[in-house]
Amino acid sequence: MDDVPDSPRRSREETSLFRARRYLMCPPEHFRVTYAINPWMDPAKPVDVPLAVAQWEDLRDRYRALGHTVEELAPRPGLPDMVYAANGALVVDGRVLGARFAYPERTAEAVAHLDWYREHGFRELRAPEHINEGEGDFAVTATWLLAGRGFRSSPLSHGEVQEFLGRPVIGLDLVDPRFYHLDTALCVLDDAVDGEVMYYPGAFSAGSRAVLARMFPDALIAREEDAEVFGLNAVSDGHHVLLPQTAQGLFAPLRERGYEPIGMDLSELLKGGGSVKCCTAELRG
């Protein structure tokens, strides 16, 4: 019997629920580094605000060029970290769980985010009892919510999130302060397929590494040099993966899996400890 040639690999559009997304972003008009609440922040290093704005606008415009909707949250003076919009809430199925920040420097951001959601027609909103920093520490897959803990979000927030959103929560312990939020160490590549994630094992405890290996045996494993430049602080729409252009080691593996990596320069915003994902909240439902 003659060998049957392998069928060509289908594109991500054919194999996933690739769809236009709706994002919330906040311009970095007031972005500064005047305090240090993570290892990346150094008040002695000046921030080029016009460059930060230009880099942010490039990311926003790239989303729109790809067919996504980008809503904008007005920045407020005195809140330099509002540009990291992903930290302000977690939105699943139209339900909004607000943030409760670990550091007082960011406390007022939570109110600004809930105000925006309320003013834009979201009706199921909750201000949390326990510390959580939105999509910084919660990642949405087809079945689960992956939940980071160890530096920012409280383990007590996991039960609160599960009860409000009705999705099982899988807790993961972060142990390297460079990767203080889950979204600096793990990225969901396709939220319609549970196995499609990429992560850096060194950011997690031994037990959490074992959990990730069991849950995602085919995950893309990132090297430290790509994680260090925030290569996992990325946003995927199921086909395109927007990530820092300096994470060169991730580009070929992503292409091999059928994704289209798009390199972005957010070097100024990295001075505050954030990149593509930190600047992008997804409005699900």
N, C-alpha and C positions, 0 to 999 in steps of 0.2 A: 504494500500500500504506500502510495507516494506521501511524502511529508506535506502537511498543510502549512503554508507560510503563516507566520504570526500576523494577526490583524493589526493595522496601525493603531497606535494609541489615540484614543479619543481626546478631544480638547476638554479643558475644565468646564466650558460652557455646556458640554454634552453630558458630563458625568456628575455635575453638582447642580445645586439650586442657585446657580449664579444669578444674581439679581441686583437691581439698583438699590442702594442703601440710603438711609437718611442719617446724617451726622449733625452733631452740635459742636461748634468750635468757638473759641473766644480770642479775639485779637490781642497780641501782646503789647498793647500801647503803654501799659504801666509796668511791663516786665523789668525787674531789677533783681540782683542778688545782693540783698542787704543783710541776710542772716543765713545760717547754715543748719538745715534740718535733715540733710542727707550727705553722704560722702562726696558727692559731685559738686556741691555748692561751696564757693570760696568768695566771700565778699571782697577780697583783695583783687579779684580779677574783674576788670570792667566789662560791662555788657554793651554791645553795640545795638541799641534799640532799633534804629532804622533797618539794620541788617536782619535782626530778629523778625521784624514785621514783614520784610520782603520774603524771608524764608517761609514764614507762616502763610503768607498769601500764595506762595508757589504751591504749598501743600493743598490749601483750600481750592485753588484753581485746578489743580490736577484731579482732585476728586470730582469736581464738576465736569471736567472734560471727559471723564470716564463714565458719566451719566448719573452720578450720585447727587443727592440734594444736600446742601450744607446750610444749616441754620446758624445764626451768629448770636452769641450771648454777649451783651454789652459789658466791657470791662469796667471795673470800679476802681477809682483811685485808692491807693493804700493796700491793694490786694495784688501783689506782683505775680503770684502763682496762679491766678485765674486762667491763664493761657492753657494750663493743664486741665482741660475741660473734662477729661475722662474720669477725674477723681471726684466730681461733684455729685454723681448719682449713678444708680444702676437701673436701667430700663429694660424690662422684659415683658412682652405681651401687653404693652401699653401701661403697665404698672411701674410706678417710679418710687424706688426706695432712695431717699436722700442720703447724703453723706454726713458723718460726724467725724471731724478731723482730729487726728492725734495731737497736733501741735496748735497752740493758740494763735500763731501767726496766720493760720488758714481758716480759723473757725467761721469767720463771716462769709466765706465763700459758699458754705452750705445754704445759707439763706438766699443768696443771689441765685443759686441754681433752682431751688424749689420755687422761688418767685417766677422764674422763667417758665418752668413747666406748668405752673398754675395758669399763667397768663396765656399759654399757648395750647390750652384745651385739654391737658391731661387731668383726669378726674380722680384716678386712684393714686394718691400720693401718701407717703408716710415719712415722717421725720424719725430717724432711728433712735433707739435707746442706747445702743452700743456702738463703739467706734468702728466705723468702716470707711474706706476711702474709694467707694464706687468701683468703677472698672479698673482702678489701679490694682485692686486685690480680688476682683471677681471676673472670671472668664466664662463665657457662655458657649456650651457645645450643644449638639443636637439633643442630648439627654440630660446632661449634668450642668451644674454650676461648679467650676473649680474655684477654690477659695484659698487665698494666701493668708498666712499669719506669721507672726514672729517679730515684725518691726513696726507695723502700723495697725492694721485691722485686728480687732479683738476676736479671739475664738468664739466669744459669746455672740458675735454678729452672725455667725454661720447659721445658727438655729433661727434667728430672727429673719434672715433672708429666705431660708427654706419655707418658713411658715407663711411669709407674705407672698412669695412668688410661686410656691407650690412646685418647686423643682428640687430634686435631691442635690445636696451640697457635699462636695468632696474636699476635705481640708488638707492643705499642703503646707508644710513647715519650711519657711525660708530661713537660711542660716548664714548667708553672706551679706553683710550690710551694703555692699555695692548694689545688690539686687533686692532692694527694700520693699518693692511692690511686686506682685505676681506678674504684672505686665512688662516687667523688665527682664523676666526669666522664661516666659512662656507665651506663645502666640497660637491662637486657634486659627488654622488655615482655612477650614471649611466647617461652618457651624451646622451644616446639613449631614456631615459624616463624622461620627464620633472619633475615629482614629486619626483624623487629620490635624495634627498639632506639631509644633516644633518647640524645643525647650533646651535649656542648658542644665545638665544634671548637677553641676557643682554648686548651683544656687540653693539646692534642696537638701534636707536631712536624709540620712540613709533610708529611713522608713518611707519617706515621701518619694524618694527615687524608686523604691521598690513598687510603690503604688502606681506611679507613672508608667513604669516599665510593664506592669501587668495590664493597665488600662489601655496603653497606647504602644503596643509592641512594634508598630511600624512608623513611629514618630520620627521626624527629622531631628537628629541630635546635633545641637550647635556646639562649636568649639568655643573655648574661653575668649579667644581674641575677637570673635564676632559678637559674643555676649557683652564684652567690655565696651564696645562702641554702640551698645543699645540696639544691636541687630534684631533682637527679639521684641523690642518695643515697636512692633509693626502692626499694620492693619491689612487684613485680607478681605476681599469681597467674594471669595470663592474661586477667583481666577487671578486677578491682579493682587500682588502683595507689595504694598508700599513700605519701604524700610530704609534705614540710614544707608547712604551710598558707600560708607566706609566698611560695611559688613560684607565684604567681597566674598568671603567663604560660603555664604548662604545662597548666592545667586545661582550657581550651577546646580546644587541639589534641588533648589526650588524648580528650576526649569526641567530637570529630569522627572519631576513629579507632575509636570504639566501646568505649573503655575507660571505667571509672567511677573518676575520681580521688577520693581521700579524704584531706582535709587533716589533718595531725597537728601538734601543738605539742610539739616536743622542744627547745625553746630552751635549756634548761639543759644538755642533753647536747651541744649545738652548741659550748658553751664548751670542750669537750675535743676538738673537731674531728670530730664524728660526728652522725649523725641516724638516720633510719629503717633504712636498710640496714645501717649499722655495727652496730646493735643486734640484727641478725637474721641468724643463720646458717641456711641451708636444709639439711635432712637428706634428701638425695636417695637413694632406694633403701633 
